[in-house]
Amino acid sequence: MAFSIDGAVSSGIGTGKDFVVLDGYADQFEERLGYEPYPGTLNLVLDRRVDGAFDALDAILVEGWEADGRSFGGVDCYPASVVDDPESVRLHAVVPRRTDHDATTVEFVSPVDLRETFGLDDGDRLEVRIESG
């Protein structure tokens, strides 16, 4: 099972980079996704909500955790590929169980800087295929 999305690259709110590098997430990303993510996420803003589409897929779960009296929510991860270049870069759609984004924004992690790798700027369109984990 899989689906494709097409969205506009957006800078987002800038907190993805702060969360990706936290040990509680970074260690699980490396163990479960097979790589240490680049410190930041790529945000795609879509023309429509896709939260229901993720419900049909199996997720790779990065579990929530606690540290210093704070709790951090789990993250559902889904293997993904850039439609025009499916073999070039590993990436995963990440759907935090707690987020400030609405269901029209999808975040991606990868071992590389996706903006630099694909020469992306805010507003550029990108089509990504998302699969079951």
N, CA, C and O of each residue as an XYZ file, in Angstrom:
532
protein
N       0.846     -1.177      0.000
C       0.000      0.000      0.000
C       0.889      1.236      0.000
O       1.902      1.273      0.697
N       0.519      2.238     -0.769
C       1.298      3.471     -0.859
C       0.419      4.575     -1.427
O      -0.652      4.318     -1.976
N       0.887      5.798     -1.285
C       0.225      6.932     -1.921
C       1.271      7.999     -2.211
O       2.344      8.005     -1.607
N       0.961      8.892     -3.128
C       1.868      9.984     -3.476
C       1.259     11.306     -3.054
O       0.041     11.486     -3.058
N       2.139     12.226     -2.689
C       1.713     13.579     -2.359
C       2.555     14.556     -3.162
O       3.690     14.258     -3.533
N       1.994     15.710     -3.423
C       2.705     16.784     -4.100
C       2.503     18.027     -3.251
O       1.372     18.412     -2.957
N       3.606     18.654     -2.860
C       3.471     19.807     -1.990
C       4.536     20.843     -2.238
O       5.493     20.612     -2.977
N       4.358     21.993     -1.609
C       5.300     23.099     -1.703
C       6.239     23.068     -0.503
O       5.800     22.920      0.637
N       7.524     23.208     -0.768
C       8.523     23.249      0.295
C       8.278     24.491      1.150
O       8.021     25.579      0.635
N       8.362     24.304      2.464
C       8.129     25.401      3.402
C       9.137     25.331      4.541
O       9.523     24.246      4.978
N       9.557     26.492      5.015
C      10.503     26.535      6.134
C       9.890     26.054      7.436
O      10.625     25.698      8.357
N       8.595     26.031      7.540
C       7.966     25.556      8.765
C       8.219     26.495      9.924
O       8.470     27.685      9.737
N       8.151     25.935     11.139
C       8.311     26.766     12.334
C       9.700     26.632     12.956
O       9.995     27.278     13.962
N      10.553     25.795     12.360
C      11.947     25.724     12.773
C      12.262     24.844     13.958
O      13.391     24.869     14.449
N      11.295     24.057     14.444
C      11.578     23.230     15.621
C      11.997     21.809     15.270
O      12.502     21.093     16.135
N      11.803     21.380     14.028
C      12.163     20.017     13.638
C      13.616     19.704     13.944
O      13.938     18.620     14.431
N      14.497     20.662     13.656
C      15.927     20.435     13.887
C      16.240     20.241     15.363
O      17.167     19.511     15.715
N      15.468     20.896     16.229
C      15.696     20.761     17.665
C      15.310     19.374     18.171
O      15.979     18.823     19.045
N      14.245     18.816     17.630
C      13.758     17.520     18.093
C      14.533     16.350     17.498
O      14.796     15.371     18.196
N      14.900     16.434     16.231
C      15.571     15.319     15.549
C      16.872     14.934     16.244
O      17.242     13.760     16.253
N      17.568     15.904     16.825
C      18.871     15.630     17.430
C      18.799     15.204     18.898
O      19.817     14.811     19.467
N      17.634     15.273     19.516
C      17.516     14.820     20.904
C      17.803     13.328     20.983
O      17.312     12.556     20.160
N      18.596     12.917     21.971
C      19.006     11.513     22.081
C      17.830     10.547     22.053
O      17.904      9.498     21.413
N      16.746     10.892     22.744
C      15.591      9.999     22.801
C      14.997      9.708     21.439
O      14.466      8.621     21.211
N      15.080     10.675     20.528
C      14.619     10.460     19.157
C      15.754      9.955     18.270
O      15.585      8.975     17.544
N      16.909     10.619     18.325
C      18.017     10.303     17.416
C      18.431      8.836     17.509
O      18.669      8.193     16.487
N      18.517      8.304     18.730
C      18.909      6.902     18.900
C      17.891      5.963     18.262
O      18.265      4.984     17.616
N      16.611      6.259     18.440
C      15.571      5.406     17.853
C      15.517      5.554     16.334
O      15.305      4.569     15.626
N      15.708      6.781     15.823
C      15.744      6.955     14.369
C      16.856      6.094     13.776
O      16.647      5.393     12.786
N      18.032      6.154     14.386
C      19.164      5.384     13.854
C      18.880      3.883     13.915
O      19.164      3.158     12.961
N      18.325      3.419     15.029
C      18.031      1.993     15.199
C      16.911      1.525     14.268
O      17.018      0.461     13.659
N      15.854      2.299     14.157
C      14.663      1.829     13.439
C      14.622      2.230     11.974
O      14.021      1.531     11.158
N      15.257      3.349     11.627
C      15.259      3.782     10.229
C      16.562      3.419      9.523
O      16.634      3.404      8.295
N      17.594      3.127     10.324
C      18.863      2.700      9.740
C      19.818      3.829      9.405
O      20.801      3.616      8.696
N      19.544      5.025      9.903
C      20.460      6.136      9.670
C      20.262      7.213     10.732
O      19.224      7.290     11.389
N      21.296      8.042     10.874
C      21.207      9.213     11.742
C      20.664     10.358     10.890
O      21.301     10.739      9.908
N      19.517     10.909     11.238
C      18.935     11.964     10.406
C      19.764     13.248     10.396
O      20.398     13.612     11.387
N      19.737     13.910      9.261
C      20.259     15.266      9.158
C      19.501     16.109     10.192
O      18.303     15.900     10.380
N      20.167     17.052     10.865
C      19.487     17.831     11.910
C      18.507     18.862     11.345
O      18.813     20.050     11.243
N      17.358     18.385     10.994
C      16.291     19.234     10.479
C      15.313     18.395      9.694
O      15.613     17.256      9.335
N      14.153     18.944      9.425
C      13.156     18.238      8.624
C      12.834     19.081      7.400
O      13.013     20.299      7.402
N      12.357     18.417      6.357
C      11.838     19.112      5.184
C      10.325     19.098      5.293
O       9.721     18.036      5.445
N       9.712     20.265      5.216
C       8.254     20.381      5.298
C       7.665     20.571      3.913
O       8.126     21.407      3.136
N       6.641     19.785      3.615
C       5.853     19.990      2.406
C       4.451     20.403      2.823
O       3.813     19.731      3.633
N       3.977     21.505      2.270
C       2.617     21.974      2.519
C       1.766     21.538      1.333
O       2.060     21.860      0.182
N       0.709     20.800      1.639
C      -0.130     20.197      0.612
C      -1.397     21.009      0.385
O      -1.776     21.847      1.203
N      -2.037     20.741     -0.738
C      -3.296     21.411     -1.058
C      -4.485     20.753     -0.367
O      -5.583     21.309     -0.347
N      -4.262     19.561      0.202
C      -5.358     18.827      0.841
C      -4.818     18.075      2.053
O      -3.615     17.834      2.156
N      -5.694     17.711      2.951
C      -5.318     16.923      4.135
C      -5.013     15.486      3.708
O      -5.662     14.948      2.810
N      -4.040     14.878      4.347
C      -3.718     13.481      4.022
C      -3.677     12.590      5.252
O      -3.229     11.447      5.164
N      -4.133     13.085      6.397
C      -4.032     12.288      7.618
C      -4.718     10.939      7.477
O      -4.213      9.951      8.009
N      -5.832     10.857      6.793
C      -6.520      9.583      6.601
C      -5.730      8.605      5.761
O      -5.837      7.395      5.961
N      -4.934      9.104      4.821
C      -4.132      8.221      3.968
C      -3.086      7.472      4.788
O      -2.792      6.313      4.499
N      -2.526      8.114      5.801
C      -1.540      7.449      6.650
C      -2.169      6.309      7.448
O      -1.493      5.332      7.772
N      -3.451      6.427      7.764
C      -4.130      5.391      8.543
C      -4.125      4.038      7.843
O      -4.210      3.001      8.502
N      -4.026      4.034      6.524
C      -4.034      2.788      5.757
C      -2.656      2.135      5.684
O      -2.527      1.025      5.168
N      -1.625      2.809      6.194
C      -0.253      2.302      6.121
C       0.225      1.808      7.484
O      -0.253      2.260      8.524
N       1.174      0.876      7.461
C       1.846      0.433      8.681
C       3.000      1.387      8.969
O       3.796      1.691      8.081
N       3.087      1.854     10.199
C       4.128      2.805     10.591
C       5.291      2.097     11.265
O       5.142      1.020     11.841
N       6.451      2.730     11.179
C       7.598      2.385     12.012
C       7.502      3.339     13.199
O       7.599      4.554     13.026
N       7.314      2.805     14.390
C       7.071      3.655     15.553
C       8.367      4.042     16.255
O       9.163      3.185     16.639
N       8.560      5.331     16.414
C       9.577      5.870     17.310
C       8.802      6.242     18.565
O       7.940      7.121     18.543
N       9.119      5.566     19.648
C       8.323      5.692     20.867
C       8.569      7.007     21.592
O       9.654      7.584     21.526
N       7.529      7.465     22.289
C       7.670      8.634     23.137
C       8.578      8.317     24.317
O       8.825      7.148     24.614
N       9.067      9.334     24.981
C      10.004      9.148     26.089
C       9.943     10.371     27.004
O       9.322     11.383     26.677
N      10.598     10.253     28.149
C      10.620     11.338     29.127
C      12.046     11.640     29.544
O      12.891     10.748     29.616
N      12.301     12.915     29.818
C      13.611     13.342     30.321
C      13.439     14.657     31.066
O      12.720     15.547     30.612
N      14.091     14.772     32.192
C      14.086     16.012     32.972
C      12.676     16.533     33.236
O      12.425     17.735     33.149
N      11.756     15.620     33.560
C      10.397     16.007     33.882
C       9.542     16.406     32.689
O       8.422     16.886     32.861
N      10.059     16.213     31.485
C       9.328     16.552     30.262
C       9.012     15.288     29.500
O       9.805     14.347     29.494
N       7.860     15.257     28.858
C       7.540     14.093     28.029
C       7.562     14.497     26.557
O       7.192     15.612     26.189
N       8.005     13.559     25.735
C       8.119     13.762     24.295
C       7.286     12.687     23.614
O       7.422     11.502     23.918
N       6.434     13.098     22.704
C       5.499     12.171     22.069
C       6.142     11.263     21.042
O       7.224     11.544     20.527
N       5.456     10.171     20.755
C       5.914      9.236     19.741
C       5.797      9.821     18.341
O       5.129     10.831     18.118
N       6.469      9.151     17.400
C       6.480      9.588     16.007
C       6.243      8.371     15.124
O       6.927      7.358     15.264
N       5.282      8.464     14.220
C       5.058      7.419     13.222
C       5.889      7.762     11.992
O       5.829      8.885     11.492
N       6.670      6.789     11.503
C       7.563      7.008     10.365
C       7.181      6.083      9.213
O       6.789      4.935      9.426
N       7.302      6.599      7.993
C       6.918      5.847      6.801
C       8.000      6.009      5.738
O       8.378      7.137      5.422
N       8.512      4.900      5.174
C       9.495      5.016      4.095
C       8.917      5.848      2.950
O       7.726      5.769      2.653
N       9.770      6.638      2.320
C       9.314      7.506      1.236
C      10.414      7.643      0.193
O      11.578      7.336      0.450
N      10.025      8.106     -0.978
C      10.993      8.368     -2.043
C      10.506      9.536     -2.878
O       9.304      9.752     -3.031
N      11.465     10.289     -3.420
C      11.131     11.380     -4.329
C      10.741     10.742     -5.653
O      11.501      9.942     -6.199
N       9.574     11.081     -6.177
C       9.024     10.405     -7.355
C       9.964     10.494     -8.554
O      10.134      9.500     -9.261
N      10.580     11.648     -8.807
C      11.464     11.798     -9.965
C      12.819     11.134     -9.781
O      13.568     10.998    -10.749
N      13.153     10.717     -8.563
C      14.479     10.171     -8.276
C      14.390      9.151     -7.145
O      15.010      9.334     -6.098
N      13.613      8.064     -7.348
C      13.272      7.171     -6.238
C      14.437      6.421     -5.608
O      14.318      5.977     -4.466
N      15.549      6.264     -6.300
C      16.662      5.479     -5.761
C      17.751      6.332     -5.130
O      18.673      5.790     -4.520
N      17.670      7.648     -5.258
C      18.815      8.474     -4.894
C      18.996      8.701     -3.400
O      20.129      8.699     -2.917
N      17.923      8.894     -2.664
C      18.039      9.317     -1.267
C      17.032      8.577     -0.404
O      15.861      8.453     -0.765
N      17.493      8.089      0.734
C      16.563      7.510      1.718
C      15.889      8.644      2.461
O      16.535      9.619      2.846
N      14.599      8.516      2.660
C      13.889      9.477      3.484
C      12.656      8.818      4.069
O      12.187      7.790      3.580
N      12.149      9.419      5.108
C      10.942      8.932      5.778
C      10.026     10.110      6.085
O      10.476     11.162      6.539
N       8.743      9.917      5.831
C       7.749     10.859      6.332
C       7.649     10.620      7.829
O       7.583      9.474      8.274
N       7.637     11.687      8.604
C       7.509     11.567     10.054
C       6.245     12.300     10.483
O       6.040     13.471     10.161
N       5.410     11.582     11.215
C       4.136     12.139     11.665
C       4.140     12.117     13.192
O       3.805     11.104     13.805
N       4.524     13.251     13.804
C       4.549     13.299     15.268
C       3.148     13.118     15.840
O       2.166     13.624     15.296
N       3.080     12.393     16.937
C       1.783     12.219     17.596
C       1.356     13.495     18.313
O       0.180     13.672     18.630
N       2.312     14.379     18.565
C       2.030     15.730     19.056
C       2.685     16.686     18.067
O       3.878     16.568     17.788
N       1.925     17.616     17.545
C       2.502     18.530     16.561
C       1.764     19.854     16.537
O       0.601     19.943     16.929
N       2.458     20.877     16.072
C       1.839     22.180     15.858
C       1.372     22.332     14.413
O       0.718     23.317     14.071
N       1.708     21.348     13.557
C       1.291     21.387     12.153
C      -0.122     20.844     12.014
O      -0.569     20.026     12.818
N      -0.822     21.312     10.979
C      -2.111     20.698     10.673
C      -1.875     19.572      9.662
O      -0.739     19.316      9.263
N      -2.936     18.915      9.259
C      -2.811     17.727      8.406
C      -2.510     18.058      6.949
O      -2.536     17.167      6.099
N      -2.224     19.329      6.643
C      -1.790     19.664      5.289
C      -0.274     19.821      5.213
O       0.257     20.115      4.142
N       0.426     19.632      6.318
C       1.889     19.697      6.323
C       2.451     18.329      6.682
O       2.057     17.721      7.677
N       3.383     17.851      5.848
C       4.055     16.580      6.102
C       5.548     16.867      6.223
O       6.121     17.583      5.402
N       6.172     16.297      7.259
C       7.601     16.478      7.500
C       8.364     15.231      7.073
O       7.845     14.117      7.142
N       9.614     15.434      6.627
C      10.467     14.330      6.199
C      11.829     14.442      6.859
O      12.365     15.536      7.037
N      12.387     13.273      7.223
C      13.767     13.191      7.685
C      14.545     12.357      6.686
O      13.981     11.552      5.945
N      15.859     12.568      6.684
C      16.754     11.871      5.768
C      18.165     11.975      6.338
O      18.422     12.840      7.174
N      19.081     11.114      5.905
C      20.456     11.268      6.375
C      21.169     12.465      5.739
O      22.276     12.811      6.152
N      20.547     13.098      4.742
C      21.162     14.237      4.055
C      20.244     15.455      4.141
O      19.062     15.337      4.465
N      20.805     16.616      3.847
C      20.024     17.850      3.767
C      19.232     17.796      2.464
O      19.797     17.977      1.386
N      17.939     17.549      2.559
C      17.111     17.376      1.365
C      17.019     18.652      0.534
O      16.957     18.581     -0.693
N      17.010     19.796      1.171
C      16.979     21.056      0.415
C      18.219     21.170     -0.470
O      18.124     21.498     -1.653
N      19.368     20.897      0.114
C      20.624     21.006     -0.637
C      20.716     19.923     -1.710
O      21.090     20.208     -2.848
N      20.382     18.698     -1.357
C      20.490     17.574     -2.290
C      19.654     17.789     -3.541
O      20.101     17.485     -4.647
N      18.449     18.307     -3.376
C      17.550     18.495     -4.516
C      17.459     19.953     -4.974
O      16.660     20.268     -5.856
N      18.264     20.848     -4.391
C      18.252     22.255     -4.788
C      16.910     22.926     -4.559
O      16.415     23.651     -5.423
N      16.321     22.685     -3.394
C      14.965     23.165     -3.109
C      14.962     24.485     -2.342
O      15.779     24.704     -1.447
N      14.036     25.347     -2.708
C      13.782     26.594     -1.997
C      12.315     26.620     -1.580
O      11.501     25.863     -2.109
N      11.983     27.485     -0.638
C      10.578     27.638     -0.252
C       9.725     27.895     -1.491
O      10.085     28.696     -2.353
N       8.597     27.207     -1.565
C       7.675     27.360     -2.681
C       7.877     26.356     -3.800
O       6.965     26.137     -4.598
N       9.070     25.728     -3.881
C       9.299     24.700     -4.904
C       8.375     23.521     -4.653
O       8.071     23.196     -3.506
N       7.933     22.885     -5.720
C       7.046     21.718     -5.610
C       7.887     20.444     -5.624
O       8.901     20.353     -6.315
N       7.435     19.460     -4.837
C       8.102     18.164     -4.779
C       7.036     17.090     -4.643
O       6.102     17.219     -3.852
N       7.189     16.018     -5.434
C       6.264     14.890     -5.335
C       6.983     13.735     -4.655
O       8.088     13.360     -5.046
N       6.347     13.179     -3.639
C       6.944     12.120     -2.831
C       5.964     10.960     -2.730
O       4.760     11.158     -2.565
N       6.499      9.742     -2.831
C       5.705      8.525     -2.657
C       5.947      8.013     -1.242
O       7.095      7.894     -0.813
N       4.880      7.710     -0.518
C       4.958      7.255      0.872
C       4.402      5.840      0.943
O       3.347      5.548      0.380
N       5.129      4.954      1.647
C       4.779      3.536      1.695
C       4.611      3.060      3.132
O       4.892      3.791      4.082
N       4.152      1.836      3.269
C       4.068      1.192      4.581
C       5.461      0.893      5.099
O       6.386      0.612      4.337
N       5.585      0.960      6.422
C       6.860      0.667      7.059
C       7.019     -0.793      7.257
O       8.039     -1.237      7.784
